[in-house]
Amino acid sequence: MNWKNYPQNIKVRLITSFFNRAVSSAVMPFMALFFAQEMNKVWAGLFLVFTVIISFFVNLIGGYISDRFQRKRVLVLTSSISAFLFLLMTISLYPRDNIISIFAFAYTLYIVTSSLGRPAMHAIIIDSTTPENRKEVYALDYWLVNLSMAIGAALGGLLYLHHQIELFVLLTITSTILPIAYQIWLIDEHTIRREKQHQNVFLDLIQNYKVAFQDRPFVKVVIGSMFIFAAEFSLNSYIGVRLAETFESVHIGNFEIAGVRMLSILNIENMLLVVCFTFLINKLTDKFSNKNVLLIGLIIYGIGYVTVTSANTFYVLILFNLIATMGELIYSPVRNAEQANMIPSDKRGSYSAFTNFSFSGADLIARSTIIIGAFLIPTMMSVYIGILIMFGTLLVYAGLFMRKT
Protein backbone atom coordinates (compact mmCIF):
# COMPACT_ATOMS: atom_id res chain seq x y z
CA MET A 1 0.00 0.00 0.00
CA ASN A 2 1.54 3.35 -1.01
CA TRP A 3 0.81 6.93 0.08
CA LYS A 4 -1.68 7.55 -2.80
CA ASN A 5 -3.89 4.70 -1.59
CA TYR A 6 -4.13 5.88 2.03
CA PRO A 7 -7.56 7.20 3.09
CA GLN A 8 -7.78 11.01 3.12
CA ASN A 9 -8.24 11.16 6.92
CA ILE A 10 -5.01 9.22 7.49
CA LYS A 11 -3.10 11.63 5.22
CA VAL A 12 -4.58 14.66 7.05
CA ARG A 13 -3.80 13.13 10.47
CA LEU A 14 -0.21 12.17 9.59
CA ILE A 15 0.70 15.50 7.91
CA THR A 16 -0.92 17.81 10.50
CA SER A 17 0.44 15.95 13.52
CA PHE A 18 3.93 15.84 11.95
CA PHE A 19 4.16 19.65 11.68
CA ASN A 20 2.39 20.23 14.98
CA ARG A 21 4.68 17.81 16.86
CA ALA A 22 7.85 19.13 15.19
CA VAL A 23 7.14 22.66 16.46
CA SER A 24 5.65 21.73 19.86
CA SER A 25 8.53 19.35 20.72
CA ALA A 26 10.89 22.30 20.21
CA VAL A 27 9.13 24.01 23.14
CA MET A 28 7.40 21.46 25.42
CA PRO A 29 10.53 19.63 26.73
CA PHE A 30 11.78 23.01 28.02
CA MET A 31 8.67 23.76 30.08
CA ALA A 32 10.22 22.36 33.29
CA LEU A 33 13.30 24.54 32.73
CA PHE A 34 11.14 27.58 31.89
CA PHE A 35 8.97 27.35 35.02
CA ALA A 36 11.99 26.54 37.23
CA GLN A 37 13.76 29.68 35.97
CA GLU A 38 10.69 31.93 36.23
CA MET A 39 9.50 30.65 39.63
CA ASN A 40 11.52 27.90 41.38
CA LYS A 41 12.20 24.15 41.11
CA VAL A 42 9.61 23.07 43.72
CA TRP A 43 6.87 25.21 42.14
CA ALA A 44 7.79 23.91 38.66
CA GLY A 45 7.74 20.27 39.84
CA LEU A 46 4.39 20.57 41.62
CA PHE A 47 2.84 22.52 38.74
CA LEU A 48 3.93 19.96 36.11
CA VAL A 49 2.73 16.99 38.23
CA PHE A 50 -0.62 18.82 38.56
CA THR A 51 -0.85 19.18 34.74
CA VAL A 52 -0.05 15.45 34.22
CA ILE A 53 -2.89 14.48 36.61
CA ILE A 54 -5.31 16.95 34.95
CA SER A 55 -4.31 15.65 31.50
CA PHE A 56 -5.12 12.04 32.49
CA PHE A 57 -8.63 12.80 33.80
CA VAL A 58 -9.52 15.26 31.03
CA ASN A 59 -8.35 12.65 28.50
CA LEU A 60 -11.02 10.27 29.86
CA ILE A 61 -13.69 12.97 29.41
CA GLY A 62 -12.33 13.53 25.87
CA GLY A 63 -12.83 9.84 25.07
CA TYR A 64 -16.45 10.00 26.24
CA ILE A 65 -17.11 13.19 24.21
CA SER A 66 -15.57 11.75 21.03
CA ASP A 67 -17.93 8.74 21.19
CA ARG A 68 -21.00 10.87 21.88
CA PHE A 69 -20.46 13.74 19.42
CA GLN A 70 -19.12 14.42 15.94
CA ARG A 71 -15.35 13.84 16.08
CA LYS A 72 -14.53 16.43 13.43
CA ARG A 73 -16.40 19.12 15.42
CA VAL A 74 -14.59 18.12 18.64
CA LEU A 75 -11.20 18.38 16.88
CA VAL A 76 -11.90 21.72 15.17
CA LEU A 77 -13.15 23.26 18.43
CA THR A 78 -10.33 21.98 20.70
CA SER A 79 -7.56 22.82 18.20
CA SER A 80 -9.00 26.33 17.65
CA ILE A 81 -8.94 27.00 21.42
CA SER A 82 -5.37 25.57 21.62
CA ALA A 83 -4.25 28.02 18.89
CA PHE A 84 -5.74 30.96 20.84
CA LEU A 85 -3.99 29.76 24.03
CA PHE A 86 -0.61 29.63 22.25
CA LEU A 87 -1.25 33.21 21.10
CA LEU A 88 -1.93 34.15 24.75
CA MET A 89 1.31 32.43 25.86
CA THR A 90 3.27 34.27 23.14
CA ILE A 91 1.79 37.67 24.16
CA SER A 92 2.61 37.00 27.84
CA LEU A 93 6.30 36.59 26.89
CA TYR A 94 6.54 40.04 25.23
CA PRO A 95 6.83 42.32 28.29
CA ARG A 96 10.34 42.63 29.69
CA ASP A 97 9.15 40.85 32.83
CA ASN A 98 7.18 37.83 31.58
CA ILE A 99 3.61 37.71 32.86
CA ILE A 100 4.15 34.22 34.26
CA SER A 101 0.64 33.96 35.80
CA ILE A 102 -1.00 34.43 32.36
CA PHE A 103 1.49 32.01 30.76
CA ALA A 104 0.87 29.30 33.42
CA PHE A 105 -2.93 29.79 33.15
CA ALA A 106 -2.84 29.52 29.31
CA TYR A 107 -0.51 26.49 29.50
CA THR A 108 -2.87 24.69 31.93
CA LEU A 109 -5.87 25.38 29.66
CA TYR A 110 -3.83 24.15 26.66
CA ILE A 111 -3.19 20.84 28.49
CA VAL A 112 -6.98 20.59 29.05
CA THR A 113 -7.99 21.33 25.42
CA SER A 114 -5.30 19.09 23.86
CA SER A 115 -6.29 16.22 26.21
CA LEU A 116 -9.96 16.67 25.25
CA GLY A 117 -9.15 16.42 21.53
CA ARG A 118 -6.54 13.64 21.60
CA PRO A 119 -8.91 10.61 21.89
CA ALA A 120 -10.96 11.87 18.90
CA MET A 121 -7.77 11.99 16.81
CA HIS A 122 -6.74 8.45 17.85
CA ALA A 123 -10.26 7.18 17.12
CA ILE A 124 -10.20 8.72 13.61
CA ILE A 125 -7.11 6.61 12.75
CA ILE A 126 -8.95 3.43 13.80
CA ASP A 127 -12.12 4.56 11.93
CA SER A 128 -10.12 5.14 8.74
CA THR A 129 -8.04 1.95 8.70
CA THR A 130 -8.80 -1.73 8.31
CA PRO A 131 -7.21 -4.64 10.23
CA GLU A 132 -5.20 -5.38 7.05
CA ASN A 133 -3.50 -1.98 6.68
CA ARG A 134 -3.37 -0.94 10.37
CA LYS A 135 0.11 -2.33 11.07
CA GLU A 136 1.54 -0.43 8.10
CA VAL A 137 -0.20 2.85 9.04
CA TYR A 138 1.01 2.58 12.66
CA ALA A 139 4.57 1.91 11.45
CA LEU A 140 4.43 5.07 9.28
CA ASP A 141 2.93 7.07 12.17
CA TYR A 142 5.66 5.79 14.53
CA TRP A 143 8.33 6.82 12.00
CA LEU A 144 6.85 10.31 11.54
CA VAL A 145 6.52 10.82 15.33
CA ASN A 146 10.25 10.15 15.81
CA LEU A 147 11.29 12.22 12.78
CA SER A 148 9.18 15.20 13.92
CA MET A 149 10.55 14.91 17.48
CA ALA A 150 14.13 14.81 16.15
CA ILE A 151 13.45 17.98 14.09
CA GLY A 152 11.76 19.57 17.14
CA ALA A 153 14.68 18.71 19.43
CA ALA A 154 17.12 20.27 16.93
CA LEU A 155 14.92 23.39 16.58
CA GLY A 156 14.59 23.74 20.36
CA GLY A 157 18.31 23.24 20.95
CA LEU A 158 19.17 25.96 18.42
CA LEU A 159 16.45 28.52 19.17
CA TYR A 160 15.04 28.09 22.69
CA LEU A 161 17.61 30.13 24.68
CA HIS A 162 17.84 33.23 22.48
CA HIS A 163 14.75 33.06 20.23
CA GLN A 164 12.01 31.95 22.63
CA ILE A 165 9.36 34.38 21.35
CA GLU A 166 10.03 33.42 17.69
CA LEU A 167 9.51 29.75 18.62
CA PHE A 168 6.17 30.54 20.27
CA VAL A 169 5.11 32.66 17.26
CA LEU A 170 5.92 29.66 15.00
CA LEU A 171 3.92 27.38 17.34
CA THR A 172 0.95 29.80 17.25
CA ILE A 173 0.98 29.93 13.42
CA THR A 174 1.22 26.10 13.13
CA SER A 175 -1.60 25.51 15.62
CA THR A 176 -3.81 28.09 13.81
CA ILE A 177 -3.44 26.15 10.55
CA LEU A 178 -4.56 22.85 12.19
CA PRO A 179 -8.30 23.59 12.74
CA ILE A 180 -8.48 25.09 9.20
CA ALA A 181 -6.94 21.89 7.75
CA TYR A 182 -9.35 19.72 9.81
CA GLN A 183 -12.36 21.75 8.66
CA ILE A 184 -11.41 21.56 4.96
CA TRP A 185 -10.01 18.04 4.54
CA LEU A 186 -11.18 15.84 7.42
CA ILE A 187 -14.14 13.57 6.63
CA ASP A 188 -16.18 12.44 9.63
CA GLU A 189 -16.81 8.73 8.94
CA HIS A 190 -17.91 8.08 12.51
CA THR A 191 -21.58 7.16 12.10
CA ILE A 192 -21.98 4.73 15.03
CA ARG A 193 -22.38 7.04 18.03
CA ARG A 194 -22.80 5.89 21.58
CA GLU A 195 -26.28 6.56 22.95
CA LYS A 196 -26.62 8.24 26.34
CA GLN A 197 -27.37 5.58 29.01
CA HIS A 198 -27.97 7.88 32.01
CA GLN A 199 -29.54 11.33 32.39
CA ASN A 200 -26.72 12.16 34.83
CA VAL A 201 -23.65 12.91 32.65
CA PHE A 202 -21.22 11.86 35.39
CA LEU A 203 -22.92 8.43 35.76
CA ASP A 204 -23.01 8.09 31.97
CA LEU A 205 -19.25 8.73 31.80
CA ILE A 206 -18.57 6.09 34.49
CA GLN A 207 -20.85 3.60 32.70
CA ASN A 208 -18.95 4.29 29.47
CA TYR A 209 -15.59 3.32 31.03
CA LYS A 210 -17.07 0.45 33.03
CA VAL A 211 -17.30 -1.48 29.74
CA ALA A 212 -13.61 -0.86 28.97
CA PHE A 213 -12.58 -1.85 32.54
CA GLN A 214 -14.64 -5.07 32.27
CA ASP A 215 -12.95 -6.01 28.98
CA ARG A 216 -10.32 -8.14 30.71
CA PRO A 217 -8.10 -8.91 27.68
CA PHE A 218 -7.96 -5.19 26.83
CA VAL A 219 -7.12 -4.26 30.44
CA LYS A 220 -4.28 -6.84 30.35
CA VAL A 221 -2.84 -5.22 27.20
CA VAL A 222 -3.07 -1.69 28.69
CA ILE A 223 -1.43 -2.67 32.01
CA GLY A 224 1.16 -4.89 30.29
CA SER A 225 2.06 -2.03 27.92
CA MET A 226 2.49 0.24 30.95
CA PHE A 227 5.20 -2.07 32.38
CA ILE A 228 6.91 -2.39 28.98
CA PHE A 229 6.95 1.40 28.33
CA ALA A 230 8.31 2.03 31.84
CA ALA A 231 11.68 0.54 30.75
CA GLU A 232 11.97 2.96 27.81
CA PHE A 233 10.77 5.95 29.89
CA SER A 234 13.37 5.19 32.57
CA LEU A 235 16.08 6.20 30.04
CA ASN A 236 15.30 9.86 30.75
CA SER A 237 14.74 9.35 34.49
CA TYR A 238 16.78 6.73 36.41
CA ILE A 239 19.32 5.95 33.64
CA GLY A 240 19.84 9.66 32.94
CA VAL A 241 20.43 10.45 36.63
CA ARG A 242 22.78 7.45 37.03
CA LEU A 243 24.84 8.42 33.96
CA ALA A 244 25.11 12.02 35.17
CA GLU A 245 26.48 10.78 38.52
CA THR A 246 28.63 7.74 37.67
CA PHE A 247 29.52 7.72 33.94
CA GLU A 248 33.26 8.20 33.42
CA SER A 249 33.93 10.75 30.68
CA VAL A 250 35.15 9.51 27.30
CA HIS A 251 37.16 11.69 24.91
CA ILE A 252 36.81 11.43 21.13
CA GLY A 253 39.56 13.79 19.96
CA ASN A 254 38.93 17.02 21.86
CA PHE A 255 35.22 16.22 22.33
CA GLU A 256 34.38 15.14 25.87
CA ILE A 257 31.39 12.83 26.42
CA ALA A 258 30.25 13.13 30.05
CA GLY A 259 27.07 11.63 31.60
CA VAL A 260 24.52 14.17 30.34
CA ARG A 261 26.03 14.13 26.83
CA MET A 262 25.95 10.31 26.90
CA LEU A 263 22.20 10.45 27.58
CA SER A 264 21.73 12.86 24.64
CA ILE A 265 23.73 10.51 22.38
CA LEU A 266 21.50 7.54 23.40
CA ASN A 267 18.35 9.59 22.63
CA ILE A 268 19.73 10.74 19.26
CA GLU A 269 20.74 7.13 18.45
CA ASN A 270 17.16 6.00 19.22
CA MET A 271 15.64 8.57 16.88
CA LEU A 272 18.12 7.94 14.05
CA LEU A 273 17.58 4.17 14.20
CA VAL A 274 13.79 4.63 14.09
CA VAL A 275 14.02 7.05 11.15
CA CYS A 276 16.41 4.78 9.20
CA PHE A 277 15.07 1.26 9.91
CA THR A 278 11.29 1.41 10.62
CA PHE A 279 10.17 0.43 7.10
CA LEU A 280 12.90 -2.15 6.53
CA ILE A 281 12.07 -3.99 9.77
CA ASN A 282 8.32 -3.69 9.10
CA LYS A 283 8.84 -5.34 5.70
CA LEU A 284 10.94 -8.16 7.19
CA THR A 285 8.43 -8.89 9.98
CA ASP A 286 5.49 -9.07 7.52
CA LYS A 287 6.66 -12.60 6.61
CA PHE A 288 6.09 -13.91 10.15
CA SER A 289 3.06 -14.32 12.39
CA ASN A 290 2.18 -11.39 14.67
CA LYS A 291 2.47 -13.66 17.74
CA ASN A 292 6.10 -14.52 17.01
CA VAL A 293 7.02 -10.97 15.95
CA LEU A 294 5.63 -9.55 19.22
CA LEU A 295 7.49 -12.07 21.40
CA ILE A 296 10.82 -11.81 19.55
CA GLY A 297 10.62 -7.99 19.56
CA LEU A 298 9.89 -7.83 23.30
CA ILE A 299 12.69 -10.29 24.17
CA ILE A 300 15.24 -8.22 22.17
CA TYR A 301 13.83 -4.99 23.69
CA GLY A 302 14.14 -6.51 27.20
CA ILE A 303 17.76 -7.65 26.69
CA GLY A 304 18.64 -4.13 25.49
CA TYR A 305 17.06 -2.13 28.32
CA VAL A 306 18.08 -4.53 31.09
CA THR A 307 21.72 -4.03 30.05
CA VAL A 308 21.46 -0.25 29.46
CA THR A 309 19.96 0.18 32.97
CA SER A 310 23.25 -0.75 34.67
CA ALA A 311 25.92 -0.46 31.93
CA ASN A 312 28.56 2.25 32.36
CA THR A 313 30.82 1.76 29.33
CA PHE A 314 30.42 3.88 26.19
CA TYR A 315 30.48 0.98 23.67
CA VAL A 316 28.22 -1.30 25.75
CA LEU A 317 25.64 1.50 26.13
CA ILE A 318 25.68 2.27 22.38
CA LEU A 319 25.40 -1.43 21.38
CA PHE A 320 22.60 -2.39 23.80
CA ASN A 321 20.67 0.82 23.17
CA LEU A 322 20.75 -0.22 19.49
CA ILE A 323 19.45 -3.70 20.45
CA ALA A 324 16.66 -2.17 22.62
CA THR A 325 15.53 0.14 19.79
CA MET A 326 15.53 -2.71 17.24
CA GLY A 327 13.33 -4.71 19.61
CA GLU A 328 10.97 -1.75 19.88
CA LEU A 329 10.82 -1.40 16.07
CA ILE A 330 9.88 -5.09 15.81
CA TYR A 331 7.16 -5.26 18.49
CA SER A 332 5.62 -1.75 18.42
CA PRO A 333 3.59 -1.74 15.14
CA VAL A 334 2.19 -5.22 15.97
CA ARG A 335 1.15 -4.19 19.49
CA ASN A 336 -0.48 -0.97 18.22
CA ALA A 337 -2.37 -2.67 15.38
CA GLU A 338 -3.53 -5.68 17.45
CA GLN A 339 -4.66 -3.41 20.29
CA ALA A 340 -6.65 -1.25 17.82
CA ASN A 341 -8.31 -4.42 16.42
CA MET A 342 -9.71 -5.20 19.91
CA ILE A 343 -11.65 -1.91 20.19
CA PRO A 344 -15.46 -1.97 19.59
CA SER A 345 -16.52 0.43 16.79
CA ASP A 346 -18.93 2.46 18.98
CA LYS A 347 -16.40 3.01 21.80
CA ARG A 348 -13.22 3.91 19.91
CA GLY A 349 -12.82 7.29 21.61
CA SER A 350 -13.27 5.90 25.12
CA TYR A 351 -11.02 2.88 24.58
CA SER A 352 -8.38 5.12 22.99
CA ALA A 353 -8.56 7.41 26.04
CA PHE A 354 -8.24 4.39 28.36
CA THR A 355 -5.06 3.29 26.53
CA ASN A 356 -3.48 6.57 27.67
CA PHE A 357 -3.25 4.92 31.10
CA SER A 358 -0.30 2.91 29.65
CA PHE A 359 1.69 6.12 29.14
CA SER A 360 0.64 7.92 32.36
CA GLY A 361 1.34 4.79 34.44
CA ALA A 362 4.67 4.15 32.70
CA ASP A 363 5.67 7.76 33.33
CA LEU A 364 4.91 7.41 37.05
CA ILE A 365 6.82 4.08 37.28
CA ALA A 366 9.78 5.66 35.44
CA ARG A 367 9.79 8.64 37.84
CA SER A 368 9.67 6.24 40.81
CA THR A 369 12.79 4.41 39.52
CA ILE A 370 14.80 7.50 40.57
CA ILE A 371 13.65 6.93 44.18
CA ILE A 372 14.10 3.12 44.05
CA GLY A 373 17.53 3.63 42.44
CA ALA A 374 18.64 5.58 45.51
CA PHE A 375 18.37 2.33 47.54
CA LEU A 376 19.35 -0.35 44.98
CA ILE A 377 22.66 -0.85 43.18
CA PRO A 378 22.53 -0.58 39.32
CA THR A 379 22.63 -4.38 38.75
CA MET A 380 19.58 -4.79 41.03
CA MET A 381 17.83 -2.04 39.03
CA SER A 382 18.53 -4.12 35.90
CA VAL A 383 16.79 -7.07 37.58
CA TYR A 384 13.86 -4.79 38.53
CA ILE A 385 13.48 -3.49 34.93
CA GLY A 386 13.80 -7.09 33.63
CA ILE A 387 10.94 -8.24 35.92
CA LEU A 388 8.75 -5.32 34.74
CA ILE A 389 9.35 -6.15 31.06
CA MET A 390 8.77 -9.89 31.61
CA PHE A 391 5.52 -9.27 33.49
CA GLY A 392 4.41 -6.75 30.84
CA THR A 393 5.19 -9.20 28.01
CA LEU A 394 3.12 -11.96 29.64
CA LEU A 395 0.13 -9.63 30.11
CA VAL A 396 0.26 -8.16 26.57
CA TYR A 397 0.69 -11.60 24.95
CA ALA A 398 -2.16 -13.10 27.03
CA GLY A 399 -4.45 -10.13 26.30
CA LEU A 400 -3.81 -10.09 22.53
CA PHE A 401 -3.46 -13.74 21.62
CA MET A 402 -5.01 -15.91 24.36
CA ARG A 403 -8.40 -14.21 24.67
CA LYS A 404 -10.25 -16.70 22.46
CA THR A 405 -9.37 -19.59 24.74
N, C-alpha and C positions, 0 to 999 in steps of 0.2 A: 504494500500500500504506500503510495507516494503522497507528497504534500497536496497535489491537486485533488486527490480523492478524499481528503479529510472533510468531514462535515464543517459547514461555515462556522458554527458555534465554537468548535474546537480551535479553528484558526484564530478567531477573535480572542478566545480565552488565552491561547498560547502567546500571541503577539502582545496583547495589552499587558498581561502579567509580566512578560519579559522586560518591557520598558519600565513598568511601574516598580518592579523589584530591583532593577539595575540602579535606579535613582534612589529608592528608599533605603537600599542596603549600603548606600554611601553615607547615609545620615544616621539610621537607627542604631547601629552598633556603638555609636558615640554618645548615645543618650545618657548612659551611666556616667561617663566622663563629663558631659555637659552639666548635668544636675549636681554632680559632686563639686565642680568648679564654681557654679553659681551659688549653691547653698553649702552643703557639706556632705561627707561620705554617708553618715548615718541617715540623713534626710533622703539622700538619693537612693540608698538601699531600700528603705521602708517604702518610699514612693513607688519604686519599680516593682517591688513584691506586690503592692496594692494593685498596680495595673495588670499584673499577671493573673491575680485572683479575679479581678473584674472581667478580664478578657475571657477567662474560662466560663464564667456564669452567663455572660452576655452571648457567648458563642452558642450555648444551649438554647437561649431564647431565639437566636438567629436561625437555628435549625428548625425550630417550631414554626417560625414565621415563613421560612422558605417552602415549607410543605403546605401551609394554609393559603398563601397568597401567590400572586404572579411573580416568578423569580426575576424576570427582567426588570419589573418595577422596583423590587427590593434592591437590586443591584444599582440601578440608575439613581435611586434616592440616596442610598448609603454612600456611593462614590461621589455624588455631588456635594453632600455635607462634608465628606473627608477633604475634598478640594478646598472648600471654604475654610476649613480648620487649618489647613496648611498655609493658606493666605494669612490667617490670623497669627499663626506662629511666626511667619516671615515678617509681618508688620511689627510684632513684639520685639524682634531682634534689632530693629532700626535705631531706636534711641541709643544714646551713648551708654546709658545704664539699661541693660535689657530689662523689659518688664516681665520678670520671671513668673509672676503669679498668672499673667495672661497666657504665657507660653505653656505652663504646667496644666492649666485648665483646658486649653485647646488640645494639648497632647492626650490628656485623659479622655476627652470626648472623641478624639480620633481613634483611640484604642476601642472605645465602645462602638463607633460606627463601622470600623473595619471588621470587628468581631461579629457584628450583626449581618454583614454582607457575605462573609467568608463561606458559610455553609451553602448558600445559594450558588456560589461559584463552583464549589466542589460538586454539588448535585447536578449542575449543568453538564459537567464533563461526563458523568455517568449516564445522564439522559441522552447525550449525543453520541455515545459509543455503544458498541455491541461486545459481547463476551469474546468474539473473535479478534477484534482490533484493539481491545483495551490495553493489553500488555505493551503493544507497540506505542500507543499514545502516551501511556505512563512513562515509558522509557524516554520518549522525546521530551515530555514535560520535565522529567528528572534532569535531563541534560541541559535544558534551557534554564532551569532554576539555578544550577551550579554555574553556568556561563554568566548569567545575569548577576549573580552574587560576586563572582570574580571581578567583573567589570565595576560593580558597585564598590567593592573593597579597594580597587585601584583608584577610582574616582575620589572616594572618601579620604584615602591616604594622601592623595595629592592636594585636595582642595579644602578639607575640613578646617584645618588650623587657621588659614589666612583668607579663605573665601567662603565662610560659613553662610553668609546671606545669599550669595550667588547659588549655592547648593540648594537652599530652601526655595529660592525663586524657581529653579529648575524643577524641583519636586512639585511645586504649586502648579506649574504649567503642565507637567506630565499628568498629574491627578485631575486636572480640569479637562484634559482630552478624553480620559477614560469614560465618564458617563455619556459623552457625545458619541464615542465609538460604540458603546453598549446600545444606545438608543437607535443608532442607524443600522448596525449590522447584526445585533444579537436577535436570534429567533427563539421565542419562548415555546418550546415543544412540550412543556410540562402540562399535560392535560388532566392527569390523575391527581386531584388535590385531596388532601385529607379533610374529611368532614369534622366539624366541631363535635366533640363527645359530651362536653360539660358546658353549662352556661358560665360557670366560674372559670375565667381564663387560666388562673393559676393551677386549678385542678386539671384542666384540659392539658396544660403543658406537662404536668407530672404524669398523666395518663399516657401521653405521647411517648415519653422516655421509658415508661414502665415496660413497653413492648420491647424496646431495644435492650433493656437490662435483663429481660426474661429470655432473650435469644442467647442461650448459653454458648453455642459455638462462636457467635460474634463477640461476646464478652471475652471469651478465651483469647481470640485473636487480638483484641484491643489491649488486654492486660499483658499478653505475651510480647506484643510489639513494644509496649512501654519498657519492659525489661531489656529488650534488644537495643532500643534506641539509647537507653541510659549509658551503654558502653561508649557509643559514639559521642554523646553529649559530654561525657566525662573528660574528653580530650581538652575542652576549653575550661574545665573546672579543676578536678583533682590533678590530671596529668600536667596541665599548664602550670599550676602552683608548684608541683613537685619539680618540674624542669627548671623553673625560675630559681628554686632553692638549691637543688643538688646537681644540676647538669654542669659538667666541667667543660669550659669553653674550648671550642675547636677553631683553629685558624686555617683558612684557605687563602693562601697568599697573605695580604694585609687585612683581609676581611675576617672579623671575629664573629663566631656564632656562639652566643651565650644562650641561656635558658629561654628567654622570651623570644629571641630570634628563631630558636629551634622550633618553638610552637608555631610561629608564623610559617616556617618552611613546611612543617607537617600539614598545615591547613592549605597552603598553596599547592602542595603535592596532591592532596585529596582532590581539589578542584580541577587541576590539570589532567589527572587520570580520568576523572568523570567526563570531562570535555573531550578527551582523545579516544576513550575506549568504550563508551556507553553502547554505541550502535554495533560495534564489532562483537562485543560480548552478548548483546541481545540476539544477534544473528546466530552465534554459535549455540546459545542455549535453546533456540527454537527447535533444535533437533531432538531434544530430550523431554521427558515428561516433567510437568510443573512440580510434582512431588519431589523428584530427585534433584531438580535445579534448586528448589528452596532449601533442601537439607544440605546439599554440597556448599551452596553460597553461605549459609549460616555457620557451617563448620569452619570454612576458610576465614570468614569475618571474625569468628570467635578466637581462632588461633592468633590472628593479627592483633586484636585489641587486648587480649590477655597478655601478650608479650610487650606491647607498647606501654601498658599500664605501669610496668616496673623497669623497663629497659632504660639504660642511661648512656648508651654508646651511640654516636652519630649514625654509623652504618646500620646497626641493628634497628634503630628507630625508623630510618628511611625504608629499609626492606620490609619490616613488619607492618608499617603504615600502608605500604603498597599492597601487601597481602590483604589487610583489613578492607581497603577500598575496593579491591577486586571482588572480595566476598560480597560486599554491599551491592556492587554492580550486578552480580549474579542473582542475588535473592530479591532485591528491592522491587523491580517491575512485576515479578510473579506475585509477591505479597500484596502489592497495591491492586493488581488486576483481580486476583482471587477474592480479596476482601470486598472490592466493589461488586463482584458477582453475587455476593451474599445478601446485598441490600434490597429490601422490597421496594418496588417502583413508587409506591405512594408515601414512602418515609425516607426518601433519599437525603433530604435536608437534615432531618433529625439524626439519622444514622451517621451522616458525614460529620455533624457537630459532635456526636458521641465519640467518634474516632479521634477527635482532638485531645481526648483524655490521655491517649498514648504519648503525645508530645508534652503536655503539661506535667504528667506523672514522671516521664523520663527526665524532664528538666529538674524537677524537685529531687529525684534520686541522685542525679548528677551533682546538684548543689550539695547534697548531704554527703557525697563522697569526700568533700574537702574536710568535713568534720570527722568522718570515720578514719580518713587518712592521717589525721593527727594522732590517732591511737594505734594504728596498724602499720607494720613495715611494708614497703612497696610490694614484696613478693606475696604477702597476705592479701593485699589489695588486688593483685592479679587473680588470686583464687576467688575473691569476692566477685569480681567482674565476670570471671568464668562461670560461676554458679548462676549469676543473673542471666547470662546469655543462654546457658543450658536450659534453665527453667523457662525462659522466654521462647526458645525453640520448640520445646515440648508442647507448650500451650498453643503457639501459632499453628504448628503441624496438626495437632489434635483438632483445633477449631476449623481449620480449612479442609482437611482431608479425611477426618474420621467421623464427621458428623452424620453420615448416612448410616453408619453402623450403630 
